[in-house]
Amino acid sequence: MCVTLFTKVGCPFCARAKSMLQERGLVYDEIVLGRDATMRSLRAATGASTVPQVFIDGRLIGGSEALEKHLSA
Protein backbone atom coordinates (compact mmCIF):
# COMPACT_ATOMS: atom_id res chain seq x y z
CA MET A 1 0.00 0.00 0.00
CA CYS A 2 1.38 3.40 -1.00
CA VAL A 3 0.38 6.21 1.38
CA THR A 4 1.18 9.91 1.02
CA LEU A 5 -0.08 12.76 3.13
CA PHE A 6 0.12 16.52 2.97
CA THR A 7 0.66 18.00 6.44
CA LYS A 8 1.54 21.24 8.18
CA VAL A 9 3.84 21.64 11.19
CA GLY A 10 1.87 21.92 14.44
CA CYS A 11 -1.39 20.62 12.97
CA PRO A 12 -3.21 18.39 15.51
CA PHE A 13 -5.32 16.73 12.79
CA CYS A 14 -2.13 15.86 10.89
CA ALA A 15 -0.65 14.33 14.06
CA ARG A 16 -3.83 12.26 14.47
CA ALA A 17 -3.66 11.01 10.87
CA LYS A 18 0.00 10.05 11.22
CA SER A 19 -0.74 8.28 14.49
CA MET A 20 -3.57 6.24 12.90
CA LEU A 21 -1.24 5.16 10.10
CA GLN A 22 1.59 4.29 12.49
CA GLU A 23 -0.75 2.26 14.74
CA ARG A 24 -1.58 0.09 11.73
CA GLY A 25 2.06 -0.25 10.73
CA LEU A 26 1.54 1.71 7.52
CA VAL A 27 4.59 3.47 6.13
CA TYR A 28 3.85 6.84 4.51
CA ASP A 29 5.51 9.70 2.66
CA GLU A 30 4.87 13.08 4.24
CA ILE A 31 4.75 16.29 2.21
CA VAL A 32 5.05 19.24 4.59
CA LEU A 33 3.48 22.51 3.47
CA GLY A 34 5.94 25.37 3.68
CA ARG A 35 8.91 23.00 3.29
CA ASP A 36 8.14 20.49 0.55
CA ALA A 37 5.12 22.09 -1.12
CA THR A 38 2.96 25.21 -1.13
CA MET A 39 -0.72 25.70 -0.41
CA ARG A 40 -1.15 26.24 -4.16
CA SER A 41 0.33 22.77 -4.78
CA LEU A 42 -2.06 21.27 -2.22
CA ARG A 43 -5.08 22.88 -3.90
CA ALA A 44 -3.87 21.76 -7.34
CA ALA A 45 -3.42 18.15 -6.18
CA THR A 46 -6.48 17.79 -3.96
CA GLY A 47 -8.87 20.68 -4.55
CA ALA A 48 -8.72 21.24 -0.78
CA SER A 49 -7.13 23.96 1.33
CA THR A 50 -7.01 22.06 4.62
CA VAL A 51 -4.57 19.50 5.97
CA PRO A 52 -4.03 16.67 6.32
CA GLN A 53 -4.90 15.36 2.87
CA VAL A 54 -4.24 11.64 2.58
CA PHE A 55 -3.71 9.60 -0.57
CA ILE A 56 -3.74 5.79 -0.53
CA ASP A 57 -2.59 4.02 -3.68
CA GLY A 58 -3.00 7.26 -5.64
CA ARG A 59 -6.60 7.82 -4.49
CA LEU A 60 -7.50 10.89 -2.45
CA ILE A 61 -9.03 9.76 0.84
CA GLY A 62 -9.31 13.23 2.41
CA GLY A 63 -8.65 14.49 5.94
CA SER A 64 -8.19 12.71 9.26
CA GLU A 65 -11.90 11.90 9.71
CA ALA A 66 -12.11 10.42 6.20
CA LEU A 67 -8.94 8.44 6.88
CA GLU A 68 -10.43 7.05 10.08
CA LYS A 69 -13.56 5.91 8.18
CA HIS A 70 -11.44 4.42 5.41
CA LEU A 71 -9.22 2.47 7.79
CA SER A 72 -12.15 1.12 9.81
CA ALA A 73 -14.05 -0.05 6.71
N, C-alpha and C positions, 0 to 999 in steps of 0.2 A: 504494500500500500504506500503510495506517495502522498505525503501531506506537506502542505505549505501554508503558512499563515502570515498575514500582514499584522504587525503590532505597533504599539507606540510605547516608549519608555514610561513607566509609572501608571500604566493603564490596568486597573483591577480586573476588568473583563478579559483582558489579554492574559493576565496571570492565571485566571480561572481556566481559560481555554488550554493553555500550556499544561496546567496541572492535570486536566482531564485526559489529555493525550499521554502524558507521562505515566499516569496511573494505569493506563492500558498498555504500556510498553511500546507506544507508537513513536517512532522517530520522525521528526519534522524539520523542515527548513523554515527559518524565521526571517522575514523581511521587515526590518525596522524602519518605520517612517522617520524621516529626518536624517537617517544615516545611509540606508540602502535604497530608499525610494522616496518619492514626494507624494503629497496628497493628490496631486494631479495624476500620478501613476496609479494610485489606488482607485481613483474614480474611473480611470480608463479601463482598468482590469476587471473591476467588480461592479461599477455603477453606484457604489456606496461611498459614503464619506465618514463612516464610523469604523472603528477597529474593536476587536479583531475581525478579520475576514479570513475564513478558512477554506482552503481547497483540498479535496481528497480525490486523488487520481484524476486531476484536471477539472473536476467539477466543483463549482462554487457551492459550498454548504451554507455560508453566512457567518453570523456572529456566534458568541459563546452559547446563547440559548439554542440556536439552531444546531450547533455542534452537539450539545447535550442530547437533543432529540435524536439526531442522527446516530450517535453512538449507542443509545439505549434501544434503538429499533432492531 
